[in-house]
């Protein structure tokens, strides 16, 4: 598949683009842009706040590589244990991912239950971080679907939420969850729990 994107525009373009600008430049959805970043197909840089930035020259190279007859993108060496974080809060996902990657983990992001199950089907992670409070399909139903797909306990799951009570922690334990982080919720606890459950 050849990606022409929007680079044919004659208007001057900034060298650094946001996620939305980069997706528009390549002519793809932002979710596709995130996935390509996570897979290492497109180089992404991160601001101190954890936001993705893309260099226009890198995007041009990607477009050239993706032209007719281009070789398939290299998968690259695996950097460490693979963690899948499923949460509808993009800022939280990026914060956790940036910090875990700095520790040597490989991280995939999913903004919904559907995206999480899709990522699970593509490649089995070593650990899943799962938010309880998500729109449409919540964490409990997502957990049920994950366990239906892989079996209970086949992949360790840590659930988290800032809006649940102690009964939720007990329910999580009964349902085979390896860890539960409730209120007051601190993303750093999630990172520490990941390191304890899945040392690099």
N, C-alpha and C positions, 0 to 999 in steps of 0.2 A: 504494500500500500504506500503510495507516495503522498507525503504531506507537503502541501504548498503553503499552508498558513496564510498570513497576511503580510508577508515581508515584501510583497510587490508594491506596497504603498510608497509614495515619493515623499511623504511627510517625514521630517526628522524624528528619529526614534531615540529615546533615552537608552543608555548602555545597560542600566539595571532595571528589571521589570518585576512587578509584584506577581503573585500567583495568578490573579485574574488577568493581568496584562499579558503574561506569558501564555496562558491558555488561549487567549484571543489571538495572539501572534501566531500560534501554531494551528489555530482553528479547531481546538478540541475543548471538551468540557473540563472544568476545574478538577473534577474528581479523577479524570483521566490523567491530567497533569500531575496530581498528587501521586497517583499510582506509578507513573513513569519515574517520578523522583525517587519513590521508595524502592523501586526495582533497579535504580542506578542508570536508567536509560538517558535521563537528562540531569545534568549537574545542577544542584541547588545549593544555595548558600543561606545561612540563617542569621538574622539580626539578633542583637542581645535579647530582644523580646520573643525570640523563637519564630519569627515570621520568615517565610521562604522568599528568597530573591533569586532571580535568574539573570545571567549575563546574556545579552542579545547575541554575542558571537557564539556562545555555546548552543543557543537555540538554532542559529543558522547552520552550525555543524550538524546538529541533529536532523534538520530538514534535509541536508545534503546526504547524510547516511541513510535516510529513510526513503530515498528516491528509488526509481526503478533499478532492479538488479543489486540493490544494496545488501550486504551480508546481514544475517540476523544479529541482533544486539547481543553482545557477550553477557553471560549471566554473572560472571565475575566470581571471585572467591567469597565464600560465606564468611562474614566478619565475626560472628558469634552466635549464641543462642537466639532463636527467632521469637520475638514477643509480638503478639497481636493485641492492640488496644482498641476496644469497641466503645465509643462514646460519642455523643452528638455535639460535645463542646470542643470545637476545633482548637481553641487556645490551650485547653488542658491537654489534648492529645499531643500537640506540638511541644509543649513544655516537658511532658513525660518522655516523648521520643528523643528530643535533643539531649536530655540528661542521660537516658539509657544508652544512646549511641556513644556518648562521651565515655561511658563505662565499658564499651566494647560489645554491646548487644546490637542485634539487627532488629529493627522495629517496622511493623506494618500498621497502618492506621485504617480504621473503618468508622464512618460517621453514623452508621445505622446497623440494625440487626442484619438486614439484607446484605450490606457491604461486608459485614463480618463473616457471614456464612459463605459468601462468594470467595473471600480471601482464604477461608478455611478449606474450601474445595480446591483452590489452586495449589496450596502448599500448607502442610500441617505445621502449625507453630509449636514451640516447646512450652509456651505459657500463654494464657489469655487473660488480659485485664478487662473486666466487663463492668460497665456502669449499670446500676439498677434502674435509674430514672431516665428512660429514653422515650421519645414520642412514638406513637404507633405500636411498635413492638418493644416491650420493656425487657429489662435484663433477665427476669425470671423465665419468660417465654424463650428468649434467646438461649439461655442456659439449657432449657429443655431440648431445643432443636440441636444444639451443639452435642449434647449427650446422646441424642437419638442418632446423630451422624457418626460419632466416634466411640460411643460407649462411656459410661460413667467412670470418671477418673483417668481416662486414657490420656487426656491433656489436662494438666493442672490449670485451675481457674481461680483467679482472685477477683472477687466482686467488691465494688465500692459505691458509696453514695453519701452525699452530705445531708440527705433528707429522710433517713430511715431510722427505725428504732432498734432496740436490742433483739426483738423477736426476729427481725430479719437476719441477724447474725446467726441465731440458732437455726433458722430455716435453711440458711446457706450451708451450714455444717451438715445438716440432715441430708441435703441434696448433693453431697459429695464435693463441695467447694473447699479448696485448700486454704483460702484466706478470705477475710471480710474486713473491710475498712469502712467504718461508719462515721457519724459526726462526733466531734468536729473534724471534718475531712481536711487533710493536708496532702497535696500531691506528693510531697517528699516522702510521706509514709508509704505511698504506692511504689515509689522507686526503691525504697529500702526493703519492702516486702518482696519485690521482684528479685532483688539481689540475694535475699535469704533463701527464697524458694528455688532460684535458678542461678547459682553462681557461674560467673564467666570462666 
